[in-house]
């Protein structure tokens, strides 16, 4: 998939997410693009995968491009960024575990993954 196709698919995914739910998320966009499977997403949410990028079927440069395009699309379409805390599923009465998206744990990249873009 070339850069122009990737941009079009990101924009289409975000448009449809906002139209149906009122917001768009990185994980749903990655699933819509076939970069992340629903099964791998659920395994990550259950703490079986150390960081989300490990199971994404695209190189890290293109992955970062998807996140940046989401941010551009949101800005152009007046969507409000909203940080969301992703915690591990299935941990009752135990300490909350915040999930990691990236191998490096880079704060900027982590924030891009965790940001939901909400219709005003």
GROMACS elastic network, one bead per residue, 0.5 to 0.9 nm:
[ bonds ]
;  ai    aj funct       b0    kb
    1     4     6  0.82394   500
    1     5     6  0.60648   500
    1     6     6  0.63451   500
    2     5     6  0.54136   500
    2     6     6  0.61798   500
    2     7     6  0.87675   500
    3     6     6  0.50078   500
    3     7     6  0.61742   500
    3     8     6  0.86655   500
    3    62     6  0.82811   500
    3    65     6  0.86426   500
    4     7     6  0.51713   500
    4     8     6  0.62593   500
    4     9     6  0.86660   500
    5     8     6  0.51207   500
    5     9     6  0.61347   500
    5    10     6  0.85834   500
    6     9     6  0.51659   500
    6    10     6  0.61301   500
    6    11     6  0.85825   500
    6    33     6  0.83012   500
    6    62     6  0.86875   500
    6    65     6  0.87658   500
    6    66     6  0.74008   500
    7    10     6  0.51416   500
    7    11     6  0.61238   500
    7    12     6  0.85451   500
    7    65     6  0.86471   500
    7    66     6  0.73721   500
    7    69     6  0.66103   500
    7    70     6  0.87446   500
    8    11     6  0.51578   500
    8    12     6  0.60753   500
    8    13     6  0.85632   500
    9    12     6  0.50456   500
    9    13     6  0.60395   500
    9    14     6  0.85416   500
    9    29     6  0.86986   500
    9    32     6  0.83510   500
    9    33     6  0.67278   500
   10    13     6  0.51740   500
   10    14     6  0.61715   500
   10    15     6  0.85423   500
   10    29     6  0.65594   500
   10    30     6  0.84367   500
   10    32     6  0.84588   500
   10    33     6  0.73978   500
   10    66     6  0.67935   500
   10    67     6  0.89827   500
   10    69     6  0.71046   500
   10    70     6  0.67315   500
   10    73     6  0.85174   500
   11    14     6  0.52194   500
   11    15     6  0.60441   500
   11    16     6  0.86559   500
   11    69     6  0.79085   500
   11    70     6  0.73156   500
   11    73     6  0.65668   500
   12    15     6  0.50917   500
   12    16     6  0.62229   500
   12    17     6  0.85809   500
   13    16     6  0.53218   500
   13    17     6  0.61289   500
   13    18     6  0.86431   500
   13    24     6  0.81258   500
   13    28     6  0.81446   500
   13    29     6  0.57582   500
   13    30     6  0.89390   500
   13    32     6  0.63926   500
   13    33     6  0.77755   500
   14    17     6  0.50790   500
   14    18     6  0.60849   500
   14    19     6  0.83997   500
   14    23     6  0.79983   500
   14    24     6  0.54534   500
   14    25     6  0.77680   500
   14    26     6  0.89322   500
   14    28     6  0.87764   500
   14    29     6  0.67703   500
   14    70     6  0.74959   500
   14    73     6  0.79884   500
   14    74     6  0.84357   500
   14   117     6  0.87536   500
   15    18     6  0.53834   500
   15    19     6  0.60818   500
   15    20     6  0.87235   500
   15    24     6  0.79758   500
   16    20     6  0.61288   500
   16    21     6  0.83886   500
   16    24     6  0.83988   500
   17    20     6  0.53260   500
   17    21     6  0.57374   500
   17    22     6  0.68371   500
   17    23     6  0.60788   500
   17    24     6  0.51883   500
   17    25     6  0.79981   500
   17    28     6  0.81936   500
   17    29     6  0.83807   500
   18    21     6  0.53894   500
   18    24     6  0.55389   500
   18   117     6  0.82211   500
   18   118     6  0.73040   500
   18   119     6  0.66540   500
   19    22     6  0.58846   500
   19    23     6  0.78434   500
   19   119     6  0.88598   500
   20    23     6  0.81366   500
   21    24     6  0.77290   500
   22   117     6  0.85682   500
   22   118     6  0.60522   500
   22   119     6  0.54417   500
   22   120     6  0.86345   500
   23    79     6  0.81087   500
   23    80     6  0.89588   500
   23   116     6  0.64965   500
   23   117     6  0.52882   500
   23   119     6  0.58621   500
   24    27     6  0.89110   500
   24    28     6  0.73413   500
   24    29     6  0.75184   500
   24    70     6  0.87992   500
   24    74     6  0.89304   500
   24   115     6  0.88284   500
   24   116     6  0.56681   500
   24   117     6  0.51349   500
   24   118     6  0.66355   500
   24   119     6  0.86923   500
   25    28     6  0.54085   500
   25    29     6  0.62354   500
   25    30     6  0.86962   500
   25    70     6  0.87636   500
   25   113     6  0.78604   500
   25   114     6  0.77515   500
   25   115     6  0.68501   500
   25   117     6  0.65632   500
   26    29     6  0.50257   500
   26    30     6  0.61052   500
   26    31     6  0.86009   500
   26    66     6  0.84421   500
   26    67     6  0.69507   500
   26    70     6  0.76629   500
   26   112     6  0.78569   500
   26   113     6  0.55590   500
   26   114     6  0.72375   500
   26   115     6  0.73981   500
   26   116     6  0.72527   500
   27    30     6  0.50837   500
   27    31     6  0.62378   500
   27    32     6  0.86093   500
   27    36     6  0.76356   500
   27    41     6  0.78129   500
   27   113     6  0.73802   500
   27   114     6  0.85892   500
   28    32     6  0.60335   500
   28    33     6  0.85765   500
   28    36     6  0.85832   500
   29    33     6  0.61855   500
   29    34     6  0.86571   500
   29    35     6  0.86149   500
   29    36     6  0.88037   500
   29    66     6  0.86397   500
   29    70     6  0.87337   500
   30    33     6  0.51788   500
   30    34     6  0.63059   500
   30    35     6  0.51162   500
   30    36     6  0.53597   500
   30    37     6  0.82572   500
   30    56     6  0.80857   500
   30    63     6  0.87699   500
   30    66     6  0.82710   500
   31    34     6  0.50867   500
   31    35     6  0.58386   500
   31    37     6  0.57560   500
   31    38     6  0.66609   500
   31    41     6  0.84735   500
   32    35     6  0.76582   500
   32    36     6  0.80757   500
   32    37     6  0.89333   500
   33    36     6  0.76503   500
   34    37     6  0.65963   500
   34    56     6  0.88572   500
   34    57     6  0.77610   500
   35    55     6  0.84819   500
   35    56     6  0.53318   500
   35    58     6  0.62517   500
   35    63     6  0.87540   500
   36    39     6  0.84314   500
   36    40     6  0.67312   500
   36    41     6  0.68125   500
   36    52     6  0.87264   500
   36    53     6  0.89446   500
   36    55     6  0.67809   500
   36    56     6  0.50719   500
   36    57     6  0.64532   500
   36    58     6  0.89272   500
   37    40     6  0.52407   500
   37    41     6  0.62149   500
   37    42     6  0.86770   500
   37    55     6  0.83103   500
   37    56     6  0.80548   500
   37    57     6  0.88733   500
   38    41     6  0.50024   500
   38    42     6  0.61906   500
   38    43     6  0.86147   500
   39    42     6  0.51813   500
   39    43     6  0.61920   500
   39    44     6  0.86522   500
   40    44     6  0.61112   500
   40    45     6  0.85766   500
   40    49     6  0.80607   500
   40    52     6  0.83338   500
   40    55     6  0.65669   500
   40    56     6  0.85549   500
   41    44     6  0.51290   500
   41    45     6  0.62199   500
   41    46     6  0.86545   500
   41    49     6  0.89185   500
   41    52     6  0.74726   500
   41    55     6  0.83666   500
   42    46     6  0.61429   500
   42    47     6  0.86954   500
   42    48     6  0.87324   500
   42    89     6  0.87901   500
   43    46     6  0.50862   500
   43    47     6  0.63982   500
   43    48     6  0.51986   500
   43    49     6  0.62149   500
   44    47     6  0.51272   500
   44    48     6  0.54766   500
   44    50     6  0.70252   500
   44    51     6  0.69636   500
   44    52     6  0.63359   500
   44    55     6  0.87607   500
   44    88     6  0.79964   500
   44    99     6  0.79703   500
   44   100     6  0.89768   500
   45    48     6  0.75614   500
   45    49     6  0.80315   500
   45    52     6  0.89624   500
   45    86     6  0.81744   500
   45    87     6  0.72827   500
   45    88     6  0.51352   500
   45    89     6  0.55964   500
   45    90     6  0.87546   500
   45    99     6  0.73389   500
   46    49     6  0.79250   500
   46    88     6  0.55706   500
   46    89     6  0.50258   500
   46    90     6  0.65909   500
   46    91     6  0.87033   500
   47    50     6  0.67133   500
   47    51     6  0.87665   500
   47    88     6  0.59880   500
   47    89     6  0.75166   500
   47    90     6  0.89981   500
   47    97     6  0.87482   500
   47    99     6  0.76650   500
   49    52     6  0.69867   500
   49    54     6  0.75795   500
   49    55     6  0.80459   500
   50    54     6  0.76829   500
   50    99     6  0.79508   500
   50   100     6  0.69874   500
   50   101     6  0.84261   500
   50   103     6  0.82440   500
   51    54     6  0.58764   500
   51    55     6  0.80639   500
   51    99     6  0.71373   500
   51   102     6  0.56103   500
   51   103     6  0.60635   500
   51   105     6  0.88736   500
   52    55     6  0.59455   500
   52    56     6  0.68549   500
   52    99     6  0.84810   500
   52   100     6  0.67024   500
   52   102     6  0.62463   500
   52   103     6  0.80604   500
   53    56     6  0.51143   500
   53    57     6  0.84807   500
   53    58     6  0.88400   500
   53    59     6  0.89985   500
   53    60     6  0.77233   500
   53    63     6  0.83728   500
   53   100     6  0.89136   500
   53   101     6  0.60487   500
   53   102     6  0.54364   500
   53   103     6  0.67199   500
   54    57     6  0.85452   500
   54   101     6  0.86758   500
   54   102     6  0.78824   500
   54   103     6  0.74034   500
   55    58     6  0.89437   500
   56    59     6  0.79354   500
   56    60     6  0.87731   500
   56    63     6  0.82426   500
   58    61     6  0.83693   500
   58    62     6  0.65663   500
   58    63     6  0.63976   500
   59    62     6  0.55790   500
   59    63     6  0.61715   500
   59    64     6  0.87699   500
   60    64     6  0.60482   500
   60    65     6  0.84516   500
   61    64     6  0.52204   500
   61    65     6  0.62674   500
   61    66     6  0.88402   500
   62    66     6  0.62748   500
   62    67     6  0.88032   500
   63    66     6  0.51391   500
   63    67     6  0.65821   500
   63    68     6  0.88068   500
   64    67     6  0.51542   500
   64    68     6  0.62226   500
   64    69     6  0.85863   500
   64   109     6  0.76869   500
   64   112     6  0.89456   500
   65    68     6  0.50618   500
   65    69     6  0.60110   500
   65    70     6  0.85234   500
   66    69     6  0.51227   500
   66    70     6  0.62220   500
   66    71     6  0.87556   500
   67    70     6  0.51088   500
   67    71     6  0.64189   500
   67    72     6  0.88262   500
   67   109     6  0.82280   500
   67   112     6  0.62120   500
   67   113     6  0.69133   500
   68    71     6  0.50574   500
   68    72     6  0.62921   500
   68    73     6  0.86495   500
   68   112     6  0.78099   500
   69    73     6  0.60133   500
   69    74     6  0.84439   500
   70    73     6  0.51084   500
   70    74     6  0.60963   500
   70    75     6  0.86021   500
   70   112     6  0.87627   500
   70   117     6  0.85377   500
   71    74     6  0.51514   500
   71    75     6  0.62468   500
   71    76     6  0.87375   500
   71    81     6  0.84282   500
   71   112     6  0.78196   500
   71   117     6  0.82773   500
   72    75     6  0.51196   500
   72    76     6  0.61816   500
   72    77     6  0.85763   500
   73    76     6  0.51740   500
   73    77     6  0.61074   500
   73    78     6  0.85084   500
   73    79     6  0.82704   500
   74    77     6  0.51750   500
   74    78     6  0.59197   500
   74    80     6  0.72041   500
   74    81     6  0.77300   500
   74   117     6  0.64004   500
   74   118     6  0.84452   500
   75    78     6  0.52639   500
   75    79     6  0.61883   500
   75    80     6  0.79338   500
   75    81     6  0.88396   500
   76    79     6  0.78832   500
   77   119     6  0.86667   500
   78   118     6  0.87555   500
   78   119     6  0.73528   500
   78   120     6  0.71859   500
   79   117     6  0.54650   500
   79   118     6  0.51721   500
   79   120     6  0.61794   500
   80   116     6  0.81290   500
   80   117     6  0.53896   500
   80   119     6  0.63832   500
   80   120     6  0.64512   500
   81   115     6  0.60532   500
   81   116     6  0.58170   500
   81   118     6  0.63109   500
   82   114     6  0.83691   500
   82   115     6  0.53641   500
   82   116     6  0.50933   500
   82   117     6  0.60797   500
   82   118     6  0.69327   500
   83   111     6  0.70566   500
   83   112     6  0.85458   500
   83   114     6  0.58088   500
   83   116     6  0.61967   500
   83   117     6  0.86959   500
   84   111     6  0.86383   500
   84   114     6  0.53285   500
   84   115     6  0.58159   500
   84   116     6  0.66546   500
   85    98     6  0.71027   500
   85    99     6  0.83961   500
   85   114     6  0.67717   500
   85   115     6  0.88185   500
   86    97     6  0.85049   500
   86    98     6  0.58375   500
   86    99     6  0.57626   500
   86   100     6  0.83023   500
   86   114     6  0.70422   500
   87    96     6  0.65792   500
   87    97     6  0.54305   500
   87    99     6  0.54226   500
   88    91     6  0.68244   500
   88    96     6  0.72170   500
   88    97     6  0.55358   500
   88    98     6  0.63362   500
   88    99     6  0.60933   500
   89    92     6  0.86403   500
   89    97     6  0.87999   500
   91    94     6  0.57306   500
   91    95     6  0.76344   500
   91    96     6  0.72802   500
   91    97     6  0.82777   500
   92    95     6  0.83664   500
   92    96     6  0.88587   500
   93    96     6  0.86920   500
   94    97     6  0.87326   500
  100   103     6  0.76788   500
  100   105     6  0.67339   500
  100   110     6  0.72181   500
  101   104     6  0.88629   500
  101   105     6  0.72388   500
  101   109     6  0.80853   500
  101   110     6  0.59399   500
  101   113     6  0.67422   500
  101   114     6  0.81944   500
  102   105     6  0.52212   500
  102   106     6  0.70911   500
  102   109     6  0.71809   500
  102   110     6  0.65220   500
  102   113     6  0.87340   500
  103   106     6  0.81847   500
  104   107     6  0.88729   500
  105   108     6  0.87140   500
  105   109     6  0.75470   500
  105   110     6  0.64317   500
  106   109     6  0.54726   500
  106   110     6  0.60345   500
  106   111     6  0.85927   500
  107   110     6  0.50785   500
  107   111     6  0.60929   500
  107   112     6  0.86883   500
  108   111     6  0.51956   500
  108   112     6  0.63541   500
  108   113     6  0.88923   500
  109   112     6  0.50655   500
  109   113     6  0.63778   500
  109   114     6  0.86947   500
  110   113     6  0.52924   500
  110   114     6  0.62478   500
  110   115     6  0.86918   500
  111   114     6  0.50653   500
  111   115     6  0.59894   500
  112   115     6  0.53903   500
  112   116     6  0.86313   500
  113   116     6  0.82480   500
